[in-house]
Amino acid sequence: MFVGGTAILFGAAYMAVWRDYWVNRPLLICGTILKYWVLAISPFGFLTSGLSLQVLLVFGVGNLVFAASHPLLAATGWKIGRACTEKGPLET
């Protein structure tokens, strides 16, 4: 139940980021930290607790994709979802 609730919570946070990027940018940063954490503990679970290779790949690779894309989005202020009304820090 906790994992499902966490997934719903972060899904709602990403929807908030999609709706208004500049106001909800801290949610994206928290999501990035969480993705890196899951990426880091997936191999640990695989090596120490008998986590299957399939679960390792699903969690590890999926979180790697998101962990790599979130910093790019946060740093550049790419326009996502509804058009951003303000320019990002690196846009002119």
C-alpha positions as CSV (number, residue, x, y, z in Angstrom):
1,M,0.0,0.0,0.0
2,F,2.8,2.4,0.8
3,V,4.5,1.9,-2.6
4,G,1.2,2.4,-4.4
5,G,0.5,5.5,-2.5
6,T,4.0,6.8,-3.2
7,A,3.6,6.2,-6.9
8,I,0.2,8.0,-6.9
9,L,1.7,10.9,-5.0
10,F,4.7,11.3,-7.3
11,G,2.4,10.9,-10.3
12,A,0.3,13.8,-9.0
13,A,3.5,15.9,-8.4
14,Y,4.6,15.3,-12.0
15,M,1.2,16.4,-13.2
16,A,1.6,19.6,-11.2
17,V,5.0,20.1,-12.8
18,W,3.5,19.6,-16.2
19,R,0.8,22.2,-15.4
20,D,3.0,24.9,-14.0
21,Y,6.7,24.2,-14.3
22,W,8.2,27.2,-12.6
23,V,6.0,27.1,-9.5
24,N,6.4,23.3,-9.0
25,R,10.0,22.9,-10.0
26,P,11.0,21.8,-6.5
27,L,8.8,18.8,-6.9
28,L,10.9,17.8,-10.0
29,I,14.1,18.2,-8.0
30,C,12.7,15.9,-5.2
31,G,11.6,13.4,-7.8
32,T,15.1,13.4,-9.3
33,I,16.7,12.7,-5.9
34,L,14.2,9.8,-5.3
35,K,15.0,8.4,-8.8
36,Y,18.8,8.4,-8.0
37,W,18.1,6.8,-4.7
38,V,16.1,4.0,-6.2
39,L,18.8,3.6,-8.9
40,A,21.4,3.3,-6.2
41,I,19.6,0.7,-4.0
42,S,18.4,-1.5,-6.9
43,P,21.8,-3.2,-7.3
44,F,22.1,-3.5,-3.5
45,G,18.8,-5.3,-3.4
46,F,19.8,-7.6,-6.2
47,L,23.1,-8.5,-4.6
48,T,22.0,-8.9,-1.0
49,S,18.4,-10.1,-0.9
50,G,17.8,-12.2,-4.0
51,L,15.9,-9.6,-6.0
52,S,15.3,-11.0,-9.4
53,L,17.2,-9.8,-12.5
54,Q,13.9,-8.7,-14.1
55,V,13.0,-6.5,-11.1
56,L,16.5,-5.0,-11.1
57,L,16.2,-4.2,-14.8
58,V,12.7,-2.7,-14.5
59,F,13.5,-0.5,-11.5
60,G,17.2,0.2,-12.3
61,V,16.8,1.0,-16.0
62,G,13.5,2.8,-15.6
63,N,14.8,5.0,-12.9
64,L,18.1,5.6,-14.8
65,V,16.1,7.1,-17.6
66,F,14.1,9.4,-15.4
67,A,17.2,10.3,-13.2
68,A,19.1,11.3,-16.3
69,S,16.3,13.3,-17.9
70,H,15.1,15.2,-14.8
71,P,18.3,17.2,-14.3
72,L,18.3,18.2,-17.9
73,L,14.8,19.4,-17.6
74,A,15.4,21.3,-14.3
75,A,18.6,23.0,-15.6
76,T,17.4,24.1,-19.0
77,G,13.8,24.8,-18.3
78,W,12.6,23.0,-21.4
79,K,9.0,23.8,-22.2
80,I,6.9,20.9,-21.2
81,G,3.2,20.3,-21.0
82,R,1.5,23.6,-21.1
83,A,3.7,26.3,-22.5
84,C,5.9,28.0,-19.8
85,T,5.1,31.6,-19.4
86,E,8.5,32.5,-18.1
87,K,11.9,31.8,-19.7
88,G,14.2,29.3,-18.1
89,P,17.5,30.3,-16.6
90,L,19.5,29.3,-19.7
91,E,17.0,30.7,-22.3
92,T,17.4,34.1,-23.8
